[in-house]
Amino acid sequence: MNMKLRVWRQSSPDAKGALKEYAATDVSPDMSFLEMLDELNERLMEQGEVAIAFDHDCREGICGSCGVMINGVAHGPMKGTATCQLHMRSFKDGDTIVIEPWRAAAFPVVKDLVVNRGAFDRIIQAGGYVSVATGAAKDANSIPVPKEDSDAAMDAAACIGCGACVAACPNGSASLFTAAKVSHLGLLPQGQPERYRRALKMVAQMDLESFGGCTLFGECMEACPKEISIDFISRMNRDFLVGAATAPMERGGGED
């Protein structure tokens, strides 16, 4: 297959970016999207041009490193699929493919298709921990967990932190990401000591990072490669309200 690519090129965070056209020739339908970019980069370097910068690591849809807007859709046209899992058979011969970085105020462009997602790390640092006694591993059945809760916790823990939810949201909200991180701990017995404080702290950090507000538009769930439900946002909001009512000191950061 032969395709026309329009790729966002931006040499640095302060540089002015623009879409640049490239030809992708002899593309195998069995190639992954990132393998197609690899081949394009090899050709560019052979011609003495600067390779296109893009994030990647495991290439198995696990690490959350990859992620670009493909024809205006986060991760591309296949639902429940990360960019690294997308294959070129999802496109047609002669297609024009527009490739851009995540577009969000909280995700500044570093170079080309690479954005800084450090805001996600800071949200996790704000409350993504549990206060449990360390020591020898406990027997698997020593703390009973209802199957419904364990299943929901695993669904939330599937979040890979790629940022597609933010890029797809019209408001640039990180509520789905934050809700997944709040919920996978808050659903389990080990996460109960910080449950409500966690919601307060992580939501507060999310607001500090310049993410937009959530209006439950639902595009985040559609773009999520792990298809995480926006029901977790409602759960996070409930925990936040309980925390605000029962532990107001967590919001204020100290006594008056």
Secondary structure as GFF3:
##gff-version 3
##sequence-region A 1 256
A	DSSP	beta_strand	3	9	.	.	.	ID=ss1
A	DSSP	beta_strand	18	24	.	.	.	ID=ss2
A	DSSP	alpha_helix	33	46	.	.	.	ID=ss3
A	DSSP	beta_strand	69	70	.	.	.	ID=ss4
A	DSSP	beta_strand	73	74	.	.	.	ID=ss5
A	DSSP	three_ten_helix	83	85	.	.	.	ID=ss6
A	DSSP	three_ten_helix	88	90	.	.	.	ID=ss7
A	DSSP	beta_strand	96	100	.	.	.	ID=ss8
A	DSSP	beta_strand	109	111	.	.	.	ID=ss9
A	DSSP	beta_strand	114	115	.	.	.	ID=ss10
A	DSSP	alpha_helix	118	127	.	.	.	ID=ss11
A	DSSP	alpha_helix	147	157	.	.	.	ID=ss12
A	DSSP	alpha_helix	164	168	.	.	.	ID=ss13
A	DSSP	alpha_helix	175	186	.	.	.	ID=ss14
A	DSSP	three_ten_helix	189	191	.	.	.	ID=ss15
A	DSSP	alpha_helix	195	208	.	.	.	ID=ss16
A	DSSP	alpha_helix	219	223	.	.	.	ID=ss17
A	DSSP	alpha_helix	231	246	.	.	.	ID=ss18
A	DSSP	alpha_helix	249	252	.	.	.	ID=ss19
###
